Amino acid sequence: MVATLALFAALGLGTAFAATKLGKDAVKTRNIANSAVKASKLASNAVTEAKIAGAAVTSGKIADGAVTGAKAGNGVLRDMIIVTDREPDSGETDTASKQAFPNCPSGYQMTGGGGRIIGDGGAKDVIFTINHPIVDDGPGKRQWFLQAEALGGVAPGDDWALEGTGVCVKAGT
């Protein structure tokens, strides 16, 4: 009887000892119940970028409104601006060809661009003939170049306008 009690005491104390003295990496994912680990149980800064697998955090796993401009990509949204240029500067004219040059301010680099044709005049067949960045010899791409033409020319009153848009990001971000 004494031997049986000693055996149970040893097993009980041994289990308690093992539970408090687990070795490094002794607890595996399979040992943790679903939903057992909550944010309140994690130490501050326990989950860092280096500890997250590539493509583990997708847009479907992020709550709506959880990522704001100040928190996205080290503030990349905060450091982005949209610029426009319009030909003519206001209103619409009946010239057959128009150009627009959205230009980033100093310290910003052009990362993309595009444009649109504005107007409901008779110039129905207007197409883009040029739509690309201008790479200069200076500090990088700072301007986008767009050109559009009315096929077959335009008649008086066939008014339209070209608006170019560029996306600029602060250099170095």
N, C-alpha and C positions, 0 to 999 in steps of 0.2 A: 504494500500500500504506500509506504513511504517512497519507494522507487517510482511509482506511478505519479505521485504528486511532484516529485523532483523532476520527472520528465516533462510534465505539463508546465511547470514553472520555467524550466529551461527553454522550452519551445516558445512560451509566451514572451519571456524577456528577450529571447533571441530575435523574435519578430519585431518587437518594439525597437530594439537596437538597430535592426536592418532598416526600419522605416525612417530613422533619423540620420543614418549614416550611408546614404546612397552615393555611389561613385559618380564621377562625371559622365554625362550622357547615358545614365542608367535608365532614365524615364524616356520612353519612345512615344511617338504619336499614337501608336496602337494602345498604349497604357492610359491615355487620357480620354475621358468620356466626352461625347459631343457637347458643345456649348459649356464645357467646364471652365475654360479659361476666358475670363472677361477683362475688359480694359482696366477695371478697378484692381485686378490682381497682378497687373504688370507693373514693374518698376519704371520710374521715369526714364525715358530714352532707351528702354529695353529693345524696342523695335526700331531699327535704323534702316536706311536705304540699302546698306551693304548686306543686311540680313533678309531682304525681301527678294525672292526669286524673280528673274526677268519675266515680264508680262503677267505677274501674279496679280497686280492691281489693275483691273480694267474698268472702263467707264461704268459697266453694269454693276460693279462692286462698290461704287462710290455713291453715297447718298446725295440726292438733289440738293444743291446749294452748299455742299460741304467744301468745295474748292472755289475760292474767290480769286479775283485777279491778283491780289497781294500774295496769295499762296501758290500760285501756279508757276512752275518752272522758274523759281527764284525771281518772281515778279515780271516774267516776260510779258504778260498782258498789260501790266502797268507801264512797261517800256515800249509799247507798240502804239503807233498812231496811224491814222488813215489820212491820206492827202488826195486832193482832187485838182484837176485842171480841166477847163472847159473851153471849147472853141465853137462859136464865139463866146466871149466872157459872159454875156447874158443874151437871152432871147435866142432866136434861130435865124439863119440866113440861107440863101439859095445858092451858095457856092458849091461846086462839084466835089472838092476835096478839102478835108479838114485834118488838123493834127492837134494832139494834146500831149503835154509833157508833165505829168504829176512828178513833183520833185520833193525828196526828203530834205528836211532841214539839216544843218551841220550837226554831226555827231550821230546821225541815224543812217542806216543802210536799207536800201530797197530789197524786200524779200519776195514781193509778188505784185502783180498788177493786172489790170483789165480795163474794160470800158463798156460804154453803152451808147446807143444811138438814141437821141431824143428828138421827138417831133412827130406830128401827124400830118405834115404837109404832103405834097405830091411825090416827094422823093422816096419811093417805096423800096427800090433796090439799092440800098446802101450796104456796103460790106466793109469789114476790116481788112486792110491790106498790110498793115504792120501792127504788131502787138508784142513787144519784148523790152527787156531792160536795156539801158545804156550803160556800158561798163566804161568808166573813164580811167585816166591814168592817176587819178587822185586817190582818195581814201576808200574807194570801193564803189559799189553800185548805189547811186543816189537818185536816179531818175528812170522813169518808164516812158517809152515812146509808143504812141498810138497814132495810126493814120486810118482814115476811112474815106471811101469814095462812093459817090452816087454813080452807079453803072448807067452809061448812056447819057450822062450829064443831067442837068436839072433845068427846069423851066422857071421863069420868074414866079415866085410864090411857093415853090417847092422847098419850103424852109425846113431845116433840120440842124441839129447840133451834135457834137461829139463830146462826151464826158469821159475823161480818163481817171482811174483810181489807182493809187499805189498803197501798199502796206509797208510801213517803215518800222524797223526795230532799232532800238538804241544800240549802237556799235558796242561790241564786247559782251552782249548778253546772250 
